[in-house]
């Protein structure tokens, strides 16, 4: 079965993150990608120059149209922008029996903020408890909890436990912001903790890593894999995409990862 994966996120005009990265990652992992666009951004590898939210009724209509016609096997949620969008998406997904991967997109790689500060509480109250797994990086986890960014694995574990206390079934804490030669991620769920470790790849081309990992994870879950299996497969995929990123030549800032590194021969 080819799983149908719904991405709810913003559009990235440079193609490295957002909906465009999601479509590529879902496709590369063997899924059929569908989209609900929440915002249109003007951005490139150096930064975000404009953001235009999609009207709430259009966001709701996109969700309704897909749900009315297509079996959805998993959902990935990315950039939402504000509290009203969060509520609209939560209402649109009511009653859906499918895994939900929540990537709490708050700040772009360039440092531009993509989630209003006053919307963080709404995200925690409405969507975190609905998610099968959330995939925050260290700055996002700190933002959600209102604490300093984790500095080591013990901090990651403590913050993951606090995030689960907000109602999350499971959390995948991404440790790419830690210093050192390794890039450790922590999966924390009822059954315990699992560390997924990989060597850090020396490249500046990491635009869209969070979008890409969460979309790959949603696709693996939609294909019927267990959460630990899906996390392992998604981690392997994103590590390969980062390792092959320098094969691309896209922009002069933080370039994108190579979503099709396993499919393209050049």
Buried (B, 14 or more C-beta within 10 A) or exposed (E): EEBBBBBBBBBBBBBBBBBBBBBBBBBBBBBBBBBBBBBBBBBBBBBBEEBEBBEBEEBBBBBEEBBEEEEBBBBBBBBBBBBBBBBBBBEBBEEBEBBBBBBBBBBBBBEEEBBBEEBBEBBBBBBBEBBBBBBBBBEBBBBBBEEEBBEEBEBBBBBBEBBBEBEBBBBBBBBBBBEEEEBBBBBBBEEEEBBBEBEBBEBEBBBBBBBBBBBBBBBBBBBEBEBBEBBBBBBBBBBBBBBBBBEBEBBEBBBBBBBEBEEEEE
